[in-house]
């Protein structure tokens, strides 16, 4: 099964693991609109990174901060093995007719663009929206892979993007989608 796609000198890779443990210039978080932290990968990132992440979000975006679905904001990375955390907000799955694919695409493209502007060379992404937000992994995978491929094709600095899947089921689904062609 394919776990890597080469785009010229650049690479889009899939790996199974805990995103908080994998060093990268930028770690992308699956956040919510209020940037309040929460369960899933968001909770894991705030726990592993420590209070510096929330403190920095508060400093930059204020107490009533909002990050609309499909967009992203940045903070420092605290104790995580990264320079920055980019908090991207994916859509809740509502059956597929509520622009979910467009919003998921936009969350990845916004986060990617921000990472490139920060001159990141390595970026890790979780499978945004596929946990608590209920987006089926087999429907999310082609959207995510093509958004990241397009990002890599136009990137100035980013050389390697890794999608970190927490469990084997989603990993197999993403591998299959990569194999089927992006
Ligand atoms: P959302 O609310 O956007 O669906 P979740 O955090 O619930 O976000 O889930 C997004 C994906 O992140 C899920 O596939 C979940 O299994 C995965 N995930 C949870 N914890 C981690 C982690 N530590 N590292 C990588 N992925 C994780």
Backbone and ligand atoms as CSV (ligand in chain L), in Angstrom:
chain,resi,resn,atom,element,x,y,z
A,1,UNK,N,N,0.836,-1.213,0.000
A,1,UNK,CA,C,0.000,0.000,0.000
A,1,UNK,C,C,0.870,1.262,0.000
A,2,UNK,N,N,0.420,2.252,-0.723
A,2,UNK,CA,C,1.194,3.492,-0.810
A,2,UNK,C,C,1.099,4.260,0.503
A,3,UNK,N,N,2.252,4.703,1.003
A,3,UNK,CA,C,2.193,5.584,2.165
A,3,UNK,C,C,2.972,6.869,1.904
A,4,UNK,N,N,3.328,7.075,0.630
A,4,UNK,CA,C,4.043,8.301,0.259
A,4,UNK,C,C,3.725,8.668,-1.178
A,5,UNK,N,N,3.597,9.960,-1.404
A,5,UNK,CA,C,3.436,10.455,-2.766
A,5,UNK,C,C,4.546,11.478,-2.985
A,6,UNK,N,N,5.321,11.289,-4.064
A,6,UNK,CA,C,6.382,12.254,-4.363
A,6,UNK,C,C,5.835,13.281,-5.360
A,7,UNK,N,N,6.078,14.541,-5.056
A,7,UNK,CA,C,5.661,15.620,-5.941
A,7,UNK,C,C,6.938,16.406,-6.237
A,8,UNK,N,N,7.639,16.036,-7.304
A,8,UNK,CA,C,8.979,16.582,-7.539
A,8,UNK,C,C,9.875,16.178,-6.388
A,9,UNK,N,N,10.494,17.168,-5.756
A,9,UNK,CA,C,11.371,16.906,-4.609
A,9,UNK,C,C,10.575,16.805,-3.311
A,10,UNK,N,N,9.290,17.102,-3.396
A,10,UNK,CA,C,8.476,17.199,-2.181
A,10,UNK,C,C,7.719,15.899,-1.913
A,11,UNK,N,N,7.320,15.747,-0.659
A,11,UNK,CA,C,6.710,14.472,-0.267
A,11,UNK,C,C,5.436,14.707,0.545
A,12,UNK,N,N,4.413,13.926,0.223
A,12,UNK,CA,C,3.201,13.830,1.038
A,12,UNK,C,C,3.189,12.418,1.617
A,13,UNK,N,N,3.276,12.317,2.951
A,13,UNK,CA,C,3.437,11.006,3.588
A,13,UNK,C,C,2.294,10.719,4.549
A,14,UNK,N,N,2.030,9.437,4.759
A,14,UNK,CA,C,1.043,8.977,5.744
A,14,UNK,C,C,1.786,8.194,6.813
A,15,UNK,N,N,1.420,8.412,8.067
A,15,UNK,CA,C,2.052,7.642,9.133
A,15,UNK,C,C,1.042,7.422,10.246
A,16,UNK,N,N,1.189,6.310,10.956
A,16,UNK,CA,C,0.337,6.056,12.110
A,16,UNK,C,C,1.069,6.525,13.358
A,17,UNK,N,N,0.373,7.257,14.241
A,17,UNK,CA,C,1.042,7.687,15.460
A,17,UNK,C,C,0.271,8.771,16.186
A,18,UNK,N,N,0.941,9.317,17.192
A,18,UNK,CA,C,0.413,10.409,18.007
A,18,UNK,C,C,1.098,11.687,17.542
A,19,UNK,N,N,0.309,12.619,17.010
A,19,UNK,CA,C,0.878,13.822,16.382
A,19,UNK,C,C,1.694,14.662,17.367
A,20,UNK,N,N,1.428,14.525,18.658
A,20,UNK,CA,C,2.159,15.327,19.654
A,20,UNK,C,C,3.587,14.819,19.862
A,21,UNK,N,N,3.878,13.637,19.321
A,21,UNK,CA,C,5.189,13.020,19.558
A,21,UNK,C,C,6.117,13.114,18.352
A,22,UNK,N,N,5.622,13.689,17.272
A,22,UNK,CA,C,6.395,13.671,16.021
A,22,UNK,C,C,6.922,15.071,15.724
A,23,UNK,N,N,8.244,15.257,15.705
A,23,UNK,CA,C,8.801,16.587,15.466
A,23,UNK,C,C,8.465,17.128,14.072
A,24,UNK,N,N,8.143,18.416,14.021
A,24,UNK,CA,C,7.868,19.095,12.751
A,24,UNK,C,C,7.998,20.592,12.991
A,25,UNK,N,N,8.198,21.371,11.942
A,25,UNK,CA,C,8.219,22.833,12.124
A,25,UNK,C,C,6.837,23.320,12.547
A,26,UNK,N,N,5.824,22.792,11.903
A,26,UNK,CA,C,4.439,23.156,12.238
A,26,UNK,C,C,3.628,21.894,12.510
A,27,UNK,N,N,2.912,21.885,13.627
A,27,UNK,CA,C,1.916,20.843,13.902
A,27,UNK,C,C,0.549,21.504,13.741
A,28,UNK,N,N,-0.311,20.891,12.937
A,28,UNK,CA,C,-1.656,21.430,12.748
A,28,UNK,C,C,-2.604,20.738,13.731
A,29,UNK,N,N,-3.464,21.539,14.320
A,29,UNK,CA,C,-4.449,21.058,15.283
A,29,UNK,C,C,-5.847,21.074,14.649
A,30,UNK,N,N,-6.694,20.128,15.056
A,30,UNK,CA,C,-8.112,20.145,14.660
A,30,UNK,C,C,-8.872,20.871,15.759
A,31,UNK,N,N,-9.043,22.182,15.577
A,31,UNK,CA,C,-9.605,23.030,16.628
A,31,UNK,C,C,-11.106,23.225,16.441
A,32,UNK,N,N,-11.732,23.937,17.385
A,32,UNK,CA,C,-13.128,24.350,17.211
A,32,UNK,C,C,-13.170,25.876,17.037
A,33,UNK,N,N,-14.313,26.406,16.635
A,33,UNK,CA,C,-14.393,27.832,16.273
A,33,UNK,C,C,-14.023,28.765,17.415
A,34,UNK,N,N,-14.293,28.343,18.647
A,34,UNK,CA,C,-13.967,29.196,19.790
A,34,UNK,C,C,-12.542,29.043,20.279
A,35,UNK,N,N,-11.779,28.136,19.647
A,35,UNK,CA,C,-10.387,27.868,20.037
A,35,UNK,C,C,-10.270,27.597,21.539
A,36,UNK,N,N,-11.226,26.854,22.050
A,36,UNK,CA,C,-11.295,26.642,23.497
A,36,UNK,C,C,-10.529,25.405,23.956
A,37,UNK,N,N,-9.973,24.643,23.032
A,37,UNK,CA,C,-9.433,23.337,23.395
A,37,UNK,C,C,-10.607,22.394,23.546
A,38,UNK,N,N,-10.342,21.120,23.682
A,38,UNK,CA,C,-11.466,20.193,23.782
A,38,UNK,C,C,-10.965,18.781,23.849
A,39,UNK,N,N,-11.734,17.874,23.248
A,39,UNK,CA,C,-11.346,16.466,23.274
A,39,UNK,C,C,-10.483,16.125,22.076
A,40,UNK,N,N,-10.284,14.850,21.860
A,40,UNK,CA,C,-9.573,14.366,20.685
A,40,UNK,C,C,-8.170,14.925,20.564
A,41,UNK,N,N,-7.789,15.190,19.335
A,41,UNK,CA,C,-6.419,15.641,19.076
A,41,UNK,C,C,-6.181,17.037,19.674
A,42,UNK,N,N,-7.228,17.851,19.709
A,42,UNK,CA,C,-7.145,19.205,20.286
A,42,UNK,C,C,-6.714,19.111,21.763
A,43,UNK,N,N,-7.384,18.251,22.511
A,43,UNK,CA,C,-7.033,18.054,23.917
A,43,UNK,C,C,-5.614,17.541,24.067
A,44,UNK,N,N,-5.244,16.593,23.217
A,44,UNK,CA,C,-3.902,16.002,23.293
A,44,UNK,C,C,-2.832,17.063,23.030
A,45,UNK,N,N,-3.093,17.948,22.051
A,45,UNK,CA,C,-2.118,18.993,21.699
A,45,UNK,C,C,-1.975,20.000,22.848
A,46,UNK,N,N,-3.090,20.422,23.423
A,46,UNK,CA,C,-3.002,21.378,24.539
A,46,UNK,C,C,-2.351,20.736,25.768
A,47,UNK,N,N,-2.649,19.472,26.021
A,47,UNK,CA,C,-2.024,18.790,27.169
A,47,UNK,C,C,-0.519,18.668,26.978
A,48,UNK,N,N,-0.118,18.198,25.800
A,48,UNK,CA,C,1.316,17.966,25.566
A,48,UNK,C,C,2.074,19.283,25.423
A,49,UNK,N,N,1.424,20.306,24.849
A,49,UNK,CA,C,2.109,21.588,24.633
A,49,UNK,C,C,2.121,22.465,25.864
A,50,UNK,N,N,1.177,22.236,26.781
A,50,UNK,CA,C,1.118,23.026,28.008
A,50,UNK,C,C,0.360,24.333,27.817
A,51,UNK,N,N,0.245,25.118,28.905
A,51,UNK,CA,C,-0.596,26.330,28.896
A,51,UNK,C,C,-0.076,27.447,27.996
A,52,UNK,N,N,1.156,27.364,27.530
A,52,UNK,CA,C,1.694,28.416,26.655
A,52,UNK,C,C,0.868,28.554,25.386
A,53,UNK,N,N,0.296,27.460,24.915
A,53,UNK,CA,C,-0.464,27.512,23.657
A,53,UNK,C,C,-1.736,28.347,23.858
A,54,UNK,N,N,-2.500,28.041,24.901
A,54,UNK,CA,C,-3.727,28.802,25.161
A,54,UNK,C,C,-3.390,30.255,25.484
A,55,UNK,N,N,-2.332,30.458,26.238
A,55,UNK,CA,C,-1.906,31.820,26.586
A,55,UNK,C,C,-1.597,32.630,25.332
A,56,UNK,N,N,-0.923,32.014,24.394
A,56,UNK,CA,C,-0.549,32.726,23.169
A,56,UNK,C,C,-1.782,32.993,22.297
A,57,UNK,N,N,-2.706,32.041,22.245
A,57,UNK,CA,C,-3.952,32.260,21.477
A,57,UNK,C,C,-4.714,33.444,22.060
A,58,UNK,N,N,-4.748,33.493,23.378
A,58,UNK,CA,C,-5.459,34.581,24.067
A,58,UNK,C,C,-4.803,35.925,23.773
A,59,UNK,N,N,-3.472,35.937,23.805
A,59,UNK,CA,C,-2.730,37.178,23.533
A,59,UNK,C,C,-2.979,37.665,22.107
A,60,UNK,N,N,-2.933,36.727,21.176
A,60,UNK,CA,C,-3.051,37.117,19.766
A,60,UNK,C,C,-4.478,37.461,19.361
A,61,UNK,N,N,-5.438,36.679,19.853
A,61,UNK,CA,C,-6.798,36.773,19.297
A,61,UNK,C,C,-7.846,37.192,20.308
A,62,UNK,N,N,-7.439,37.377,21.563
A,62,UNK,CA,C,-8.356,37.915,22.562
A,62,UNK,C,C,-9.230,36.860,23.213
A,63,UNK,N,N,-9.988,37.314,24.210
A,63,UNK,CA,C,-10.820,36.399,25.000
A,63,UNK,C,C,-11.980,35.853,24.183
A,64,UNK,N,N,-12.535,36.709,23.311
A,64,UNK,CA,C,-13.695,36.275,22.526
A,64,UNK,C,C,-13.281,35.818,21.134
A,65,UNK,N,N,-12.092,35.192,21.080
A,65,UNK,CA,C,-11.542,34.768,19.794
A,65,UNK,C,C,-12.491,33.806,19.073
A,66,UNK,N,N,-12.513,33.924,17.760
A,66,UNK,CA,C,-13.321,33.049,16.915
A,66,UNK,C,C,-12.510,32.708,15.678
A,67,UNK,N,N,-12.526,31.477,15.289
A,67,UNK,CA,C,-11.865,31.064,14.052
A,67,UNK,C,C,-12.924,30.354,13.221
A,68,UNK,N,N,-13.453,31.026,12.178
A,68,UNK,CA,C,-14.558,30.428,11.420
A,68,UNK,C,C,-14.183,29.082,10.803
A,69,UNK,N,N,-15.155,28.209,10.695
A,69,UNK,CA,C,-14.949,26.913,10.041
A,69,UNK,C,C,-14.355,27.131,8.650
A,70,UNK,N,N,-13.308,26.367,8.345
A,70,UNK,CA,C,-12.639,26.496,7.051
A,70,UNK,C,C,-11.424,27.389,7.106
A,71,UNK,N,N,-11.158,27.997,8.271
A,71,UNK,CA,C,-9.983,28.863,8.374
A,71,UNK,C,C,-9.047,28.387,9.488
A,72,UNK,N,N,-7.963,29.135,9.714
A,72,UNK,CA,C,-6.920,28.691,10.635
A,72,UNK,C,C,-6.219,29.877,11.279
A,73,UNK,N,N,-5.699,29.658,12.475
A,73,UNK,CA,C,-4.891,30.674,13.165
A,73,UNK,C,C,-3.636,29.993,13.712
A,74,UNK,N,N,-2.686,30.832,14.163
A,74,UNK,CA,C,-1.398,30.290,14.609
A,74,UNK,C,C,-1.136,30.608,16.073
A,75,UNK,N,N,-0.387,29.726,16.740
A,75,UNK,CA,C,0.141,30.038,18.078
A,75,UNK,C,C,1.525,29.426,18.205
A,76,UNK,N,N,2.204,29.809,19.275
A,76,UNK,CA,C,3.453,29.116,19.582
A,76,UNK,C,C,3.141,27.671,19.974
A,77,UNK,N,N,4.187,26.857,20.099
A,77,UNK,CA,C,3.968,25.409,20.263
A,77,UNK,C,C,4.249,24.910,21.675
A,78,UNK,N,N,4.609,25.821,22.598
A,78,UNK,CA,C,4.863,25.394,23.972
A,78,UNK,C,C,5.876,24.268,24.030
A,79,UNK,N,N,5.522,23.195,24.726
A,79,UNK,CA,C,6.448,22.068,24.915
A,79,UNK,C,C,6.402,21.038,23.788
A,80,UNK,N,N,5.613,21.297,22.752
A,80,UNK,CA,C,5.560,20.341,21.638
A,80,UNK,C,C,6.862,20.400,20.834
A,81,UNK,N,N,7.201,19.316,20.152
A,81,UNK,CA,C,8.420,19.310,19.337
A,81,UNK,C,C,8.206,20.025,18.004
A,82,UNK,N,N,7.863,21.332,18.080
A,82,UNK,CA,C,7.516,22.115,16.891
A,82,UNK,C,C,7.785,23.587,17.178
A,83,UNK,N,N,7.817,24.398,16.102
A,83,UNK,CA,C,7.978,25.849,16.292
A,83,UNK,C,C,6.624,26.525,16.472
A,84,UNK,N,N,5.624,26.006,15.749
A,84,UNK,CA,C,4.306,26.631,15.739
A,84,UNK,C,C,3.230,25.562,15.764
A,85,UNK,N,N,2.058,25.949,16.299
A,85,UNK,CA,C,0.854,25.148,16.097
A,85,UNK,C,C,-0.100,25.991,15.259
A,86,UNK,N,N,-0.618,25.405,14.209
A,86,UNK,CA,C,-1.671,26.067,13.432
A,86,UNK,C,C,-2.982,25.365,13.751
A,87,UNK,N,N,-3.945,26.159,14.225
A,87,UNK,CA,C,-5.236,25.627,14.660
A,87,UNK,C,C,-6.223,25.816,13.517
A,88,UNK,N,N,-6.627,24.717,12.900
A,88,UNK,CA,C,-7.542,24.783,11.757
A,88,UNK,C,C,-8.887,24.203,12.179
A,89,UNK,N,N,-9.963,24.806,11.686
A,89,UNK,CA,C,-11.304,24.361,12.072
A,89,UNK,C,C,-11.993,23.707,10.871
A,90,UNK,N,N,-12.232,22.414,10.996
A,90,UNK,CA,C,-12.960,21.677,9.966
A,90,UNK,C,C,-14.450,21.680,10.270
A,91,UNK,N,N,-15.257,21.243,9.293
A,91,UNK,CA,C,-16.704,21.241,9.486
A,91,UNK,C,C,-17.180,20.014,10.271
A,92,UNK,N,N,-18.333,20.164,10.911
A,92,UNK,CA,C,-19.054,18.996,11.407
A,92,UNK,C,C,-19.723,18.333,10.219
A,93,UNK,N,N,-19.720,17.006,10.189
A,93,UNK,CA,C,-20.419,16.262,9.127
A,93,UNK,C,C,-21.925,16.354,9.347
A,94,UNK,N,N,-22.643,16.835,8.318
A,94,UNK,CA,C,-24.108,16.941,8.427
A,94,UNK,C,C,-24.776,16.224,7.265
A,95,UNK,N,N,-24.129,15.190,6.761
A,95,UNK,CA,C,-24.733,14.384,5.706
A,95,UNK,C,C,-24.141,14.612,4.326
A,96,UNK,N,N,-23.368,15.677,4.172
A,96,UNK,CA,C,-22.656,15.873,2.915
A,96,UNK,C,C,-23.191,16.977,2.026
A,97,UNK,N,N,-24.351,17.542,2.365
A,97,UNK,CA,C,-24.940,18.572,1.497
A,97,UNK,C,C,-24.814,19.977,2.065
A,98,UNK,N,N,-23.917,20.146,3.010
A,98,UNK,CA,C,-23.777,21.452,3.661
A,98,UNK,C,C,-22.369,22.008,3.488
A,99,UNK,N,N,-21.852,21.837,2.284
A,99,UNK,CA,C,-20.531,22.366,1.928
A,99,UNK,C,C,-19.402,21.776,2.768
A,100,UNK,N,N,-19.634,20.583,3.337
A,100,UNK,CA,C,-18.605,19.994,4.185
A,100,UNK,C,C,-17.273,19.818,3.447
A,101,UNK,N,N,-17.343,19.323,2.202
A,101,UNK,CA,C,-16.095,19.078,1.460
A,101,UNK,C,C,-15.364,20.391,1.193
A,102,UNK,N,N,-16.100,21.439,0.817
A,102,UNK,CA,C,-15.475,22.748,0.560
A,102,UNK,C,C,-14.823,23.287,1.831
A,103,UNK,N,N,-15.527,23.122,2.943
A,103,UNK,CA,C,-15.011,23.659,4.214
A,103,UNK,C,C,-13.799,22.874,4.698
A,104,UNK,N,N,-13.814,21.557,4.488
A,104,UNK,CA,C,-12.653,20.743,4.868
A,104,UNK,C,C,-11.453,21.106,4.006
A,105,UNK,N,N,-11.692,21.227,2.730
A,105,UNK,CA,C,-10.657,21.644,1.771
A,105,UNK,C,C,-10.047,22.983,2.217
A,106,UNK,N,N,-10.933,23.911,2.537
A,106,UNK,CA,C,-10.507,25.258,2.921
A,106,UNK,C,C,-9.699,25.243,4.229
A,107,UNK,N,N,-10.090,24.398,5.181
A,107,UNK,CA,C,-9.333,24.307,6.439
A,107,UNK,C,C,-7.899,23.852,6.157
A,108,UNK,N,N,-7.743,22.843,5.299
A,108,UNK,CA,C,-6.398,22.344,4.968
A,108,UNK,C,C,-5.598,23.364,4.166
A,109,UNK,N,N,-6.256,24.012,3.176
A,109,UNK,CA,C,-5.529,24.979,2.339
A,109,UNK,C,C,-5.124,26.197,3.170
A,110,UNK,N,N,-5.990,26.634,4.080
A,110,UNK,CA,C,-5.664,27.785,4.935
A,110,UNK,C,C,-4.481,27.450,5.830
A,111,UNK,N,N,-4.524,26.274,6.457
A,111,UNK,CA,C,-3.437,25.883,7.353
A,111,UNK,C,C,-2.135,25.716,6.573
A,112,UNK,N,N,-2.232,25.105,5.394
A,112,UNK,CA,C,-1.029,24.909,4.576
A,112,UNK,C,C,-0.410,26.253,4.192
A,113,UNK,N,N,-1.258,27.158,3.744
A,113,UNK,CA,C,-0.785,28.476,3.308
A,113,UNK,C,C,-0.084,29.202,4.463
A,114,UNK,N,N,-0.690,29.121,5.637
A,114,UNK,CA,C,-0.109,29.764,6.809
A,114,UNK,C,C,1.250,29.142,7.152
A,115,UNK,N,N,1.350,27.827,7.068
A,115,UNK,CA,C,2.616,27.135,7.347
A,115,UNK,C,C,3.694,27.579,6.350
A,116,UNK,N,N,3.323,27.701,5.098
A,116,UNK,CA,C,4.290,28.119,4.075
A,116,UNK,C,C,4.739,29.556,4.326
A,117,UNK,N,N,3.821,30.399,4.746
A,117,UNK,CA,C,4.178,31.785,5.055
A,117,UNK,C,C,5.114,31.868,6.255
A,118,UNK,N,N,5.001,30.900,7.160
A,118,UNK,CA,C,5.897,30.839,8.324
A,118,UNK,C,C,7.241,30.200,7.959
A,119,UNK,N,N,7.398,29.843,6.685
A,119,UNK,CA,C,8.620,29.247,6.151
A,119,UNK,C,C,8.898,27.878,6.760
A,120,UNK,N,N,7.828,27.159,7.088
A,120,UNK,CA,C,7.983,25.797,7.608
A,120,UNK,C,C,8.437,24.865,6.484
A,121,UNK,N,N,9.322,23.953,6.818
A,121,UNK,CA,C,9.732,22.933,5.831
A,121,UNK,C,C,8.977,21.621,6.048
A,122,UNK,N,N,8.670,21.336,7.323
A,122,UNK,CA,C,7.931,20.102,7.626
A,122,UNK,C,C,6.652,20.445,8.381
A,123,UNK,N,N,5.564,19.823,7.976
A,123,UNK,CA,C,4.251,20.098,8.568
A,123,UNK,C,C,3.528,18.773,8.790
A,124,UNK,N,N,2.941,18.606,9.987
A,124,UNK,CA,C,2.115,17.422,10.245
A,124,UNK,C,C,0.659,17.848,10.421
A,125,UNK,N,N,-0.227,17.035,9.875
A,125,UNK,CA,C,-1.674,17.276,9.963
A,125,UNK,C,C,-2.359,16.051,10.556
A,126,UNK,N,N,-3.364,16.237,11.429
A,126,UNK,CA,C,-4.252,15.118,11.772
A,126,UNK,C,C,-5.347,15.020,10.708
A,127,UNK,N,N,-6.195,14.001,10.834
A,127,UNK,CA,C,-7.343,13.868,9.922
A,127,UNK,C,C,-8.493,14.688,10.505
A,128,UNK,N,N,-8.435,16.002,10.219
A,128,UNK,CA,C,-9.398,16.964,10.778
A,128,UNK,C,C,-10.835,16.543,10.431
A,129,UNK,N,N,-11.720,16.732,11.371
A,129,UNK,CA,C,-13.178,16.482,11.231
A,129,UNK,C,C,-13.579,15.013,11.297
A,130,UNK,N,N,-12.611,14.092,11.258
A,130,UNK,CA,C,-12.995,12.667,11.161
A,130,UNK,C,C,-13.199,12.008,12.522
A,131,UNK,N,N,-13.075,12.773,13.615
A,131,UNK,CA,C,-13.302,12.220,14.950
A,131,UNK,C,C,-14.652,12.653,15.469
A,132,UNK,N,N,-14.638,13.537,16.456
A,132,UNK,CA,C,-15.858,14.011,17.108
A,132,UNK,C,C,-16.800,14.667,16.079
A,133,UNK,N,N,-16.254,15.315,15.051
A,133,UNK,CA,C,-17.079,15.998,14.052
A,133,UNK,C,C,-17.710,15.054,13.031
A,134,UNK,N,N,-17.332,13.776,13.065
A,134,UNK,CA,C,-18.105,12.746,12.370
A,134,UNK,C,C,-17.956,12.631,10.858
A,135,UNK,N,N,-16.975,13.286,10.276
A,135,UNK,CA,C,-16.784,13.222,8.819
A,135,UNK,C,C,-16.260,11.829,8.476
A,136,UNK,N,N,-16.959,11.057,7.633
A,136,UNK,CA,C,-16.473,9.702,7.339
A,136,UNK,C,C,-15.079,9.739,6.703
A,137,UNK,N,N,-14.180,8.905,7.218
A,137,UNK,CA,C,-12.785,8.956,6.765
A,137,UNK,C,C,-12.661,8.677,5.268
A,138,UNK,N,N,-13.505,7.787,4.735
A,138,UNK,CA,C,-13.369,7.473,3.303
A,138,UNK,C,C,-13.822,8.635,2.420
A,139,UNK,N,N,-14.687,9.488,2.947
A,139,UNK,CA,C,-15.091,10.682,2.190
A,139,UNK,C,C,-14.093,11.823,2.410
A,140,UNK,N,N,-13.494,11.878,3.591
A,140,UNK,CA,C,-12.542,12.949,3.895
A,140,UNK,C,C,-11.207,12.742,3.171
A,141,UNK,N,N,-10.767,11.486,3.051
A,141,UNK,CA,C,-9.405,11.217,2.552
A,141,UNK,C,C,-9.118,11.855,1.185
A,142,UNK,N,N,-9.977,11.669,0.157
A,142,UNK,CA,C,-9.639,12.280,-1.137
A,142,UNK,C,C,-9.611,13.800,-1.091
A,143,UNK,N,N,-10.458,14.406,-0.264
A,143,UNK,CA,C,-10.483,15.874,-0.147
A,143,UNK,C,C,-9.175,16.347,0.488
A,144,UNK,N,N,-8.791,15.689,1.565
A,144,UNK,CA,C,-7.584,16.079,2.306
A,144,UNK,C,C,-6.343,15.870,1.441
A,145,UNK,N,N,-6.253,14.710,0.800
A,145,UNK,CA,C,-5.067,14.407,-0.005
A,145,UNK,C,C,-4.925,15.382,-1.164
A,146,UNK,N,N,-6.034,15.704,-1.831
A,146,UNK,CA,C,-5.892,16.602,-2.981
A,146,UNK,C,C,-5.613,18.032,-2.531
A,147,UNK,N,N,-6.168,18.451,-1.393
A,147,UNK,CA,C,-5.856,19.802,-0.883
A,147,UNK,C,C,-4.365,19.914,-0.553
A,148,UNK,N,N,-3.818,18.886,0.075
A,148,UNK,CA,C,-2.401,18.943,0.466
A,148,UNK,C,C,-1.481,18.799,-0.744
A,149,UNK,N,N,-1.906,17.999,-1.716
A,149,UNK,CA,C,-1.100,17.866,-2.934
A,149,UNK,C,C,-1.033,19.212,-3.647
A,150,UNK,N,N,-2.178,19.867,-3.762
A,150,UNK,CA,C,-2.203,21.178,-4.417
A,150,UNK,C,C,-1.350,22.181,-3.646
A,151,UNK,N,N,-1.414,22.108,-2.319
A,151,UNK,CA,C,-0.573,22.975,-1.498
A,151,UNK,C,C,0.903,22.749,-1.783
A,152,UNK,N,N,1.317,21.489,-1.802
A,152,UNK,CA,C,2.730,21.166,-2.043
A,152,UNK,C,C,3.184,21.618,-3.430
A,153,UNK,N,N,2.299,21.510,-4.398
A,153,UNK,CA,C,2.659,21.916,-5.769
A,153,UNK,C,C,2.959,23.411,-5.846
A,154,UNK,N,N,2.284,24.184,-4.997
A,154,UNK,CA,C,2.488,25.636,-5.057
A,154,UNK,C,C,3.343,26.178,-3.925
A,155,UNK,N,N,3.939,25.304,-3.112
A,155,UNK,CA,C,4.632,25.760,-1.901
A,155,UNK,C,C,5.959,26.424,-2.203
A,156,UNK,N,N,6.278,27.397,-1.380
A,156,UNK,CA,C,7.592,28.026,-1.501
A,156,UNK,C,C,8.593,27.355,-0.560
A,157,UNK,N,N,8.150,27.007,0.639
A,157,UNK,CA,C,9.064,26.475,1.665
A,157,UNK,C,C,8.758,25.034,2.082
A,158,UNK,N,N,7.496,24.678,2.116
A,158,UNK,CA,C,7.136,23.360,2.666
A,158,UNK,C,C,7.664,22.250,1.758
A,159,UNK,N,N,8.392,21.315,2.359
A,159,UNK,CA,C,8.992,20.213,1.597
A,159,UNK,C,C,8.338,18.882,1.894
A,160,UNK,N,N,7.841,18.756,3.120
A,160,UNK,CA,C,7.299,17.459,3.530
A,160,UNK,C,C,6.063,17.655,4.396
A,161,UNK,N,N,4.965,17.059,3.961
A,161,UNK,CA,C,3.723,17.086,4.726
A,161,UNK,C,C,3.420,15.653,5.153
A,162,UNK,N,N,3.121,15.476,6.421
A,162,UNK,CA,C,2.775,14.146,6.914
A,162,UNK,C,C,1.383,14.187,7.526
A,163,UNK,N,N,0.522,13.298,7.082
A,163,UNK,CA,C,-0.786,13.127,7.721
A,163,UNK,C,C,-0.606,12.037,8.771
A,164,UNK,N,N,-0.879,12.406,10.022
A,164,UNK,CA,C,-0.685,11.460,11.127
A,164,UNK,C,C,-2.035,10.879,11.505
A,165,UNK,N,N,-2.173,9.578,11.288
A,165,UNK,CA,C,-3.425,8.890,11.624
A,165,UNK,C,C,-3.227,8.157,12.950
A,166,UNK,N,N,-4.196,8.325,13.808
A,166,UNK,CA,C,-4.074,7.836,15.175
A,166,UNK,C,C,-4.271,6.325,15.255
A,167,UNK,N,N,-5.068,5.796,14.336
A,167,UNK,CA,C,-5.408,4.362,14.397
A,167,UNK,C,C,-5.262,3.734,13.002
A,168,UNK,N,N,-5.225,2.402,13.009
A,168,UNK,CA,C,-4.955,1.665,11.771
A,168,UNK,C,C,-6.069,1.755,10.740
A,169,UNK,N,N,-7.332,1.826,11.173
A,169,UNK,CA,C,-8.454,1.871,10.234
A,169,UNK,C,C,-8.353,3.050,9.287
A,170,UNK,N,N,-8.316,4.269,9.821
A,170,UNK,CA,C,-8.157,5.443,8.957
A,170,UNK,C,C,-6.868,5.414,8.133
A,171,UNK,N,N,-5.789,4.874,8.698
A,171,UNK,CA,C,-4.539,4.799,7.927
A,171,UNK,C,C,-4.765,3.980,6.657
A,172,UNK,N,N,-5.412,2.828,6.795
A,172,UNK,CA,C,-5.669,1.969,5.630
A,172,UNK,C,C,-6.541,2.699,4.605
A,173,UNK,N,N,-7.514,3.466,5.086
A,173,UNK,CA,C,-8.406,4.218,4.188
A,173,UNK,C,C,-7.621,5.290,3.422
A,174,UNK,N,N,-6.747,5.988,4.117
A,174,UNK,CA,C,-5.931,7.015,3.452
A,174,UNK,C,C,-4.944,6.377,2.471
A,175,UNK,N,N,-4.370,5.237,2.852
A,175,UNK,CA,C,-3.442,4.539,1.943
A,175,UNK,C,C,-4.152,4.129,0.667
A,176,UNK,N,N,-5.353,3.635,0.833
A,176,UNK,CA,C,-6.133,3.213,-0.333
A,176,UNK,C,C,-6.444,4.411,-1.239
A,177,UNK,N,N,-6.813,5.522,-0.629
A,177,UNK,CA,C,-7.129,6.725,-1.412
A,177,UNK,C,C,-5.885,7.236,-2.147
A,178,UNK,N,N,-4.737,7.140,-1.493
A,178,UNK,CA,C,-3.489,7.578,-2.129
A,178,UNK,C,C,-3.164,6.679,-3.308
A,179,UNK,N,N,-3.358,5.391,-3.102
A,179,UNK,CA,C,-3.133,4.381,-4.134
A,179,UNK,C,C,-4.053,4.619,-5.335
A,180,UNK,N,N,-5.302,4.988,-5.041
A,180,UNK,CA,C,-6.289,5.186,-6.106
A,180,UNK,C,C,-5.966,6.423,-6.943
A,181,UNK,N,N,-5.083,7.293,-6.420
A,181,UNK,CA,C,-4.676,8.483,-7.180
A,181,UNK,C,C,-5.369,9.708,-6.659
A,182,UNK,N,N,-4.576,10.767,-6.537
A,182,UNK,CA,C,-5.110,12.012,-5.970
A,182,UNK,C,C,-5.365,12.989,-7.105
L,1,LIG,P1,P,-12.651,16.691,15.001
L,1,LIG,O1,O,-13.477,17.334,16.088
L,1,LIG,O2,O,-12.130,17.702,13.981
L,1,LIG,O3,O,-13.337,15.530,14.379
L,1,LIG,P2,P,-10.967,14.937,16.633
L,1,LIG,O4,O,-9.803,15.317,17.454
L,1,LIG,O5,O,-12.161,14.381,17.328
L,1,LIG,O6,O,-11.313,16.210,15.730
L,1,LIG,O7,O,-10.522,13.856,15.569
L,1,LIG,C1,C,-9.721,14.111,14.446
L,1,LIG,C2,C,-8.837,12.921,14.189
L,1,LIG,O8,O,-7.711,12.986,15.052
L,1,LIG,C3,C,-9.507,11.571,14.486
L,1,LIG,O9,O,-9.233,10.704,13.402
L,1,LIG,C4,C,-8.818,11.090,15.760
L,1,LIG,O10,O,-8.718,9.689,15.815
L,1,LIG,C5,C,-7.459,11.696,15.605
L,1,LIG,N1,N,-6.636,11.863,16.809
L,1,LIG,C6,C,-7.010,11.901,18.115
L,1,LIG,N2,N,-5.916,12.065,18.912
L,1,LIG,C7,C,-4.836,12.127,18.089
L,1,LIG,C8,C,-3.430,12.254,18.282
L,1,LIG,N3,N,-2.887,12.385,19.502
L,1,LIG,N4,N,-2.615,12.261,17.183
L,1,LIG,C9,C,-3.134,12.145,15.942
L,1,LIG,N5,N,-4.453,12.027,15.694
L,1,LIG,C10,C,-5.293,12.003,16.740
